[in-house]
Amino acid sequence: MKDVFIHSSAIVDDGATIGSETRVWHWVHVCGSATIGRGCSLGQNVFVGNKVKIGNNVKIQNNVSVYEGVELENDVFCGPSMVFTNVYNPRSAIERKDQYRKTLVQQGATLGANCTIVCGVSIGRYAFVGAGAVVNKDVPDYALMVGVPARHIGWISEFGEQLNLPLKGDAETTCPHSGNTYELKNNTVTRKD
């Protein structure tokens, strides 16, 4: 693993793939069939399970467990102590390893500190899940989600600023920081340029 920093307290099982310029910090455990891209950062006490796929430039903050069944695309941010699940109805006395539900976090999405992502959902591109939210259904691209359960309260730019768009209908706006133009059409937001 060329140009990879792995702290001496971390455990990286044989067979794991880690891309260049990735940093693996204190007390991290990466399982053997995990794939981690380039330029990632795995903070203190992160766990990465078997068959997990992590893209490039992903930031996983302290105390996050990324369980089997989870895929993180490029540029995803996982805030401190946020939670993934992989079994919908777990019981200690019943083994359900054959019932893992897939969770997909798409490019550029942010998952705030202490939020929970219930297995089986997809988080859209550049969506923003606020701190402490509980996501139990799919999240659209560019959606701003908060609360328990998470509810859609607005739209957010790729820069991370709330957009001046209604929740539904047709409209257009410009991100005040980046100058990029966003269009809401058929209740879906896209970047125009």
N, C-alpha and C positions, 0 to 999 in steps of 0.2 A: 504494500500500500504506500505508494510514493507520495511524498509531501502531505502526509496525514499526521496530525498531532493526536496522540492517544495518551491521556494521563496515566500514570503508573497505577492508580487505583481502579482504573476501568477494566472491564472484562469484555473482550471481543472474541466470541467463539469462532473456531475454525470454520471456514466456509463463508463467513460474512464478507460482503463486498462494500468497500468504502471508497468514495471518490476523492480525488486530490483536493488539497486545501481544506479538508473537513477537519473540525476540531471536536474531539470527544473528551469531555471533562470528567471531573471527579465522580467516582462511584457509578459510572454508566455501565449498563450491561446490554450488549448487542448480540442477539442470537445468531446462530450459524447460517440460516438461510435468508437473512435480512439483506436488502440492497439499499445502500445510501449513496446519494449522488455527490457531486462536487460542491465545495464551498459551503457545506452545512455546518451548523453548530449544535451540538447536543449538550445541554447544560447539566449541571450536577444532578445526580440521581435519576437520570432518564433511563427508561427500559424500552428496548426495541425488540419486539417479538419475531418469531419465525415467519417467513413469507411476507413480511412488511416491505413495502416499496416506498422509498422516500426519494423525491426528485432533487434537483440542484438548488442551492442557495436557500435551503429550508432552515429555519431557526426554531429549535425546540428548547424552551426555557426549562428551568429546574422543576424536578418532581413530576414529569409527564411520562406516562406509560403508553406506548404506541403498540397496541395488541395486534395479533394476527387477524387479518381481515381488513386492516386499515391501509389505505394508500394516500400519500401526500404528494401532490404534484409540485412542480417548481415554485419557488418563492413563497411557500406557505409559512406563516408565523403561528406557532403554538405558544400561548402565554403560560406563565408559571402556574403549575398545579392544575391545568385544565385536564379533563378526563375524557377518554374514549372508552366505549364498551364494545364487546363483540358477541355477547349472548343476550338476547332480549329478555329471557325469563330464567335467570340463573338460579340454581338450587345447589347447595353444597353436596347433597347426597345423590344428585343425578348428574352424570357426565353428559355434556352437550357439545363436545368438541366438534362434532359433525354438523352443528347447527350455527356456526359462526356466520354472522351477517356482515356483508361487505359495507365499508364506509369509504366514500371517496371525498377528499378535500381537494378541490380544483385550484388551478394556478392562481397565486397571489392572494388567496384568502387569509384572513386573520381570525384566529380563535382566541378570544380574550382570556385573561387570568380567571381560573376557577370555573370556566364554563364547562358544561357537560354535553358531549355529542353522543346521543343514543344511537346504537348500531343500526345499520341498514339505510342511512340517509346519505344524500349527496349535498355537499356544500359548494355552491356555485363559484365561478371565477370572480375574484376580487371582492367576494362577500366579506362582511365584517360582523362577527358574533361578539356582542359586548360581554364584559366581565360578568361572571356568575349566571349567564343565560343557560337554559336547558333546551337544546335543539332536539326535537322529536319528529321532525318532518323535513323534507327537502328544502333547501334554501336557494333562491334564484341568484343568478349572477348579479353582482353589485348591490345586493340587498344588505341593509343594516338591520340586524336582529338583536332584540334585547328582551329580558324578562324570563319568567318561569310560568308556563312554558314560553319559549321564545316566540315573539311576535314581530312581524315586519313593520318597522316604523319609518323607514326611509330608504334612500339610495346613497351609495358612497362611491367616490371616484377611485381610480387606481392609485392616486396620490394619498388616499386615506382621509379625504374631506367629504362631509355630507353635501350632497347635491340638492339644489333647489328644484326638485321634481315632485309632483304628486305621486301617491302610491299607485294610482291607476290612471288610465287614459293615455293621451298622446301629448308629449311636450319635449322641449329641448332646452339644455342649459350648458354652461361652460364651467369647468372647474376653475375657481378663482386662483389657484396656485400653479396649476400646470398649463392652463389655457386649452386643455383638451375639451372637445365638445361631446356631450352625451345625449342620446335620444331615447325617450320612452315611447314605445310603440307596441300596441297589443299587450300591455302590461309587462313588457320586457325591456330592459335597458341594455344598450350597446354603445360602444365608443365609436364615433363617426370617423375620426381621423387617424 
